[in-house]
């Protein structure tokens, strides 16, 4: 009887699949959520976070209205307006109420539904970050560790006041599906990419505008420029995004012609300062015992910057010593965080040099980057240049 050939070295080196890995990751995320936000679990059925805050009561009153109103009166075509105008009198909450409708069908009350939505948003955001980083990082444990940054992100507690802002968990999934389409050319990923871009707008107009006006055009244009997708594929992408955009118009067009008196019309344009990147975190704020300045709503801040540094260190510069390079960059990151609480002028001066150093590293390693990594750096740089403003330096 012929014996089977011995396994090759590549087969021996291939890592074995870990059974129940998704369950372990889910339990790990839940433990992190409980550690940082125990009230979501301990007070699950009795109260909601910051329940005495006026904005929370206002949003929950609108959601309460949606729970007792038929779907045909809320999710409408323009000719059914104004029956559903109450859903958008302050923040459009169409996407949020869909989740609460589902929770209501499962028997949860308003307090339980609110806590469950926050937990689910944190879990989905962590999962999306894991899937996105996993496309670049071979070690699942490292991808999971960086997905935790979505949960511990300092603005989460503030976003508990406005559940629509907490709904930015769609962002990593949008990028993940687009990159999956680039790699596989399978149309179902374009469908998922377009659908999630629609749901991001449906859940939060503010983040939806950023996605549709800035990030989606930059991402698609960069992919074409880098020849990640052939020009003939733009038709598929345009069709998927076009259908999603028509759905957005069908729901939101009536509200573009109505003045909302509760919204301030003279709000100053928001920009991103270097301090916003480093003061909005839970690492040094408690140690230095200083109040954090008002941070920009438009940038995920510290967590995203860490992820970008990790990708740069592990993929774009020195593949043999990624942890050494990441350690050097992380040390610089902590120094900048310290300066953000002590001296804004020095912070911006060092941060400008830091950006120049990052640009040099990317330039030196550009030919070694794959198209997906190049797309990531181009879109991130575009977004950073679009919003970044130095308040202390004449830059």
C-alpha positions in Angstrom: 0.0 0.0 0.0 1.4 3.4 -1.0 2.1 5.7 1.9 0.9 9.3 1.7 3.7 11.7 1.0 5.1 13.6 4.0 3.7 17.1 4.5 5.8 19.9 2.8 7.4 22.6 4.8 4.8 25.1 3.7 2.0 22.9 5.0 3.9 22.5 8.3 4.2 26.3 8.6 0.6 26.9 7.9 -1.2 28.0 11.1 -4.0 25.8 12.3 -7.4 27.3 12.5 -8.5 27.9 16.1 -11.9 26.5 16.8 -14.5 28.9 18.3 -12.3 31.9 17.6 -15.3 34.2 16.8 -16.8 33.2 20.2 -13.6 34.0 22.0 -13.3 37.4 20.2 -16.9 38.2 21.1 -16.4 37.3 24.8 -13.2 39.4 24.8 -15.0 42.5 23.4 -17.8 42.1 25.9 -15.4 41.9 28.8 -13.7 45.1 27.5 -17.1 46.9 27.2 -18.0 45.8 30.7 -14.7 47.0 32.1 -15.0 50.5 30.6 -18.8 50.9 30.7 -20.2 48.7 33.5 -23.4 50.6 33.8 -24.6 49.3 30.5 -24.8 45.8 32.1 -25.4 46.6 35.7 -28.3 49.0 35.0 -29.4 47.3 31.8 -33.1 47.2 32.7 -33.4 50.2 35.0 -31.7 53.3 33.4 -29.8 54.6 30.4 -26.4 56.3 30.5 -26.8 60.1 31.2 -30.5 59.7 31.3 -31.0 63.1 32.9 -29.3 64.8 30.0 -31.7 66.9 27.9 -30.4 65.6 24.5 -30.8 62.0 25.7 -34.4 62.6 26.7 -35.1 64.4 23.4 -33.6 61.6 21.3 -35.4 58.9 23.3 -38.7 60.8 23.0 -38.4 60.8 19.2 -37.5 57.1 19.2 -40.5 56.5 21.5 -42.6 58.1 18.9 -41.2 55.9 16.2 -42.0 52.8 18.3 -45.6 53.6 18.3 -45.9 54.7 14.7 -46.2 52.5 11.6 -43.2 52.1 9.4 -45.1 53.5 6.4 -45.3 56.8 8.2 -41.6 57.0 9.0 -39.9 55.4 6.1 -41.5 57.2 3.2 -41.3 58.5 -0.3 -41.3 62.3 -0.6 -45.1 62.5 -1.3 -45.9 61.0 2.1 -44.2 64.0 3.9 -44.9 65.6 6.5 -46.2 62.6 8.5 -42.6 61.6 9.5 -41.1 65.0 10.0 -41.1 64.5 13.8 -38.3 61.9 13.2 -36.0 64.7 11.9 -36.9 67.8 13.9 -33.5 67.8 15.6 -31.3 64.9 14.5 -32.6 62.6 11.8 -33.1 59.3 13.6 -34.4 57.0 10.8 -31.5 54.5 11.0 -31.6 54.4 14.8 -35.3 53.7 15.0 -34.9 50.6 12.8 -32.8 49.0 15.5 -35.2 49.9 18.2 -38.1 48.5 16.2 -36.3 45.2 16.1 -35.6 45.3 19.8 -39.3 46.1 20.4 -40.3 43.0 18.5 -37.9 41.0 20.7 -39.7 42.3 23.8 -37.1 44.8 25.1 -38.4 48.1 26.7 -36.9 51.5 26.0 -34.2 51.4 28.7 -33.1 47.9 27.7 -33.2 48.8 24.0 -31.0 51.9 24.5 -28.3 49.9 26.5 -28.5 47.1 24.0 -28.0 49.5 21.1 -24.9 51.0 22.7 -23.4 47.6 23.4 -24.3 46.4 19.9 -22.7 49.6 18.3 -19.5 49.0 20.2 -19.4 45.4 19.2 -20.1 46.0 15.6 -17.5 48.8 15.4 -14.9 46.5 17.0 -15.8 43.7 14.6 -15.5 46.1 11.6 -12.1 47.3 12.7 -11.0 43.7 13.2 -12.0 42.8 9.6 -10.4 45.9 8.1 -7.1 45.5 10.0 -7.1 41.7 9.4 -6.7 42.4 5.6 -3.2 43.8 6.3 -2.1 41.9 9.5 -1.5 38.2 9.4 -1.7 37.7 13.2 -5.4 37.6 14.3 -4.5 38.5 17.9 -2.9 41.8 16.8 -5.9 42.7 14.7 -8.2 41.9 17.7 -6.0 44.1 20.0 -6.4 47.1 17.7 -10.1 46.5 17.3 -10.4 47.1 21.0 -9.4 50.8 20.3 -12.8 51.3 18.9 -14.4 50.3 22.2 -12.1 52.4 24.5 -12.2 55.5 22.2 -12.6 58.5 24.4 -15.6 60.0 22.5 -17.8 57.0 23.0 -19.1 58.3 26.4 -20.0 61.6 24.8 -21.7 59.8 21.9 -24.0 58.1 24.4 -25.8 61.5 24.5 -26.4 61.3 20.7 -26.9 57.7 19.5 -26.7 58.8 15.9 -23.1 59.9 16.4 -22.4 56.5 18.0 -23.5 54.9 14.7 -20.2 55.6 13.0 -19.5 51.8 13.3 -20.5 51.5 9.7 -17.3 53.2 8.5 -14.8 50.3 8.8 -17.3 47.9 7.1 -17.6 50.3 4.2 -13.9 50.3 3.7 -13.7 46.6 4.3 -16.3 45.7 1.6 -14.6 48.0 -0.9 -11.2 46.5 -0.4 -12.8 43.0 -0.6 -14.3 43.9 -4.0 -10.9 45.2 -5.2 -9.3 41.9 -4.3 -12.0 39.5 -5.5 -14.1 41.5 -8.1 -17.2 39.9 -6.7 -20.3 42.0 -7.2 -21.8 41.1 -3.8 -19.1 43.2 -2.1 -20.2 46.2 -4.2 -23.8 45.6 -3.0 -22.6 45.4 0.6 -20.4 48.5 0.2 -23.2 50.6 -1.3 -25.8 49.4 1.2 -23.6 50.2 4.2 -22.8 53.6 2.8 -26.5 54.2 2.6 -27.1 53.0 6.2 -24.3 55.2 7.5 -26.2 58.2 6.0 -29.5 56.9 7.3 -28.0 56.6 10.9 -26.1 59.9 11.0 -26.4 62.7 8.5 -23.2 64.3 9.8 -21.0 61.3 9.3 -22.9 60.4 6.2 -22.0 63.7 4.6 -18.3 63.2 5.4 -18.5 59.7 3.9 -20.3 60.7 0.7 -18.8 64.1 0.0 -15.2 63.4 1.0 -14.2 59.8 1.7 -16.1 57.9 -1.0 -14.9 60.1 -3.9 -11.3 60.1 -2.6 -11.4 56.3 -2.2 -12.8 55.5 -5.6 -10.6 58.1 -7.4 -7.5 56.8 -5.6 -8.3 53.2 -6.5 -8.6 54.2 -10.2 -5.4 56.2 -10.1 -3.5 53.3 -8.5 -5.1 50.9 -11.1 -6.6 48.8 -8.3 -9.7 48.6 -10.4 -10.0 48.9 -14.2 -12.0 51.8 -15.6 -14.8 49.4 -16.8 -15.6 48.5 -13.1 -16.5 52.1 -12.4 -19.9 51.4 -13.9 -20.7 48.8 -11.2 -19.5 51.1 -8.5 -21.5 54.0 -9.9 -24.6 51.9 -10.2 -24.4 50.6 -6.6 -23.7 54.1 -5.1 -26.3 55.7 -7.5 -29.1 53.4 -6.2 -28.0 54.2 -2.6 -28.0 57.9 -3.3 -31.5 57.8 -4.8 -32.7 56.1 -1.6 -31.1 58.9 0.4 -32.8 61.6 -1.7 -36.2 59.8 -1.4 -36.0 59.9 2.4 -34.2 63.2 3.1 -35.2 65.5 0.2 -38.3 66.9 2.0 -36.2 68.0 5.0 -33.8 70.0 2.9 -36.6 72.5 2.2 -37.6 72.9 5.8 -36.0 75.2 8.3 -35.3 73.7 11.7 -35.5 76.5 14.3 -33.8 74.5 17.0 -30.5 74.3 15.0 -28.0 77.2 15.3 -27.4 78.7 11.8 -24.1 80.5 12.7 -22.1 77.4 13.8 -18.4 78.0 13.0 -16.9 75.5 10.6 -15.2 72.6 12.4 -11.6 72.0 11.8 -9.1 69.5 13.2 -6.2 70.7 15.3 -3.2 68.5 16.4 -4.5 68.8 20.0 -7.7 67.0 19.0 -5.7 64.0 18.0 -4.0 63.5 21.3 -6.1 65.0 24.1 -9.2 62.9 23.3 -8.1 59.7 25.1 -8.3 57.9 28.4 -4.6 57.2 28.8 -2.9 60.3 30.1 -5.9 62.5 30.9 -6.5 60.8 34.3 -2.7 60.7 35.1 -2.2 64.4 34.4 -5.6 65.3 36.0 -6.3 68.0 33.5 -9.6 68.8 31.7 -9.7 67.8 28.1 -10.3 70.6 25.6 -13.2 70.4 23.3 -12.4 68.0 20.5 -13.5 67.9 16.9 -16.5 65.7 16.2 -15.1 65.0 12.7 -12.1 62.8 13.5 -11.9 59.5 15.3 -8.7 60.8 16.9 -6.2 58.8 18.9 -7.5 55.3 18.1 -7.3 55.8 14.3 -3.9 57.4 14.5 -2.6 54.4 16.5 -4.0 52.1 13.8 -2.4 54.0 11.0 0.9 54.0 12.8 0.6 50.3 13.3 -0.1 49.7 9.6 2.8 51.9 8.7 5.2 50.2 11.0 4.2 46.6 10.2 3.6 46.9 6.5 5.1 50.1 5.0 8.6 50.4 6.3 10.4 47.5 7.9 8.7 44.1 7.5 11.5 42.3 9.4 11.2 44.4 12.6 7.6 45.8 12.7 7.4 45.8 16.5 10.6 47.8 16.8 9.4 50.4 14.3 6.0 50.5 16.0 7.6 50.9 19.4 9.6 54.0 18.2 6.5 55.5 16.6 4.3 54.7 19.7 6.9 56.4 21.9 6.7 59.5 19.7 3.0 59.3 20.0 3.0 59.3 23.8 5.4 62.2 23.8 3.0 64.2 21.6 0.1 63.2 23.9 2.0 64.6 26.9 2.8 67.9 25.0 -0.9 68.2 24.1 -1.7 68.7 27.8 1.3 70.9 28.5 2.4 73.1 25.6 0.4 73.4 22.4 3.1 75.3 20.6 5.6 72.5 21.1 3.0 70.0 20.3 2.3 71.5 16.9 6.0 72.1 16.2 6.9 68.4 17.0 3.7 67.2 15.2 4.7 69.0 12.0 8.1 67.3 12.2 6.4 64.0 13.0 4.2 64.3 9.9 7.2 65.1 7.7 9.0 62.0 9.1 5.9 59.8 8.3 5.8 61.2 4.8 9.5 60.4 4.3 8.9 56.8 5.5 5.9 56.3 3.2 7.9 57.8 0.2 10.8 55.5 0.9 8.6 52.4 1.1 6.1 53.3 -1.6 7.3 50.8 -4.1 7.0 48.0 -1.5 3.4 48.8 -0.7 0.6 46.8 -2.2 -2.3 48.7 -3.9 -4.6 48.4 -0.8 -2.0 50.0 1.4 -1.4 52.8 -1.0 -5.1 53.5 -1.1 -5.3 53.6 2.7 -2.4 56.2 2.9 -3.8 58.4 0.1 -7.3 58.5 1.5 -6.0 59.1 5.0 -3.7 61.9 3.9 -6.5 63.5 1.9 -8.8 63.5 4.9 -6.0 64.8 7.2 -5.0 67.7 4.9 -8.7 68.6 4.3 -9.4 69.1 8.0 -6.0 69.8 9.7 -5.4 73.3 11.0 -2.5 74.6 13.0 -3.6 77.1 15.6 -0.2 78.0 17.1 2.1 77.9 14.0 1.8 80.0 10.8 1.3 76.9 8.6 
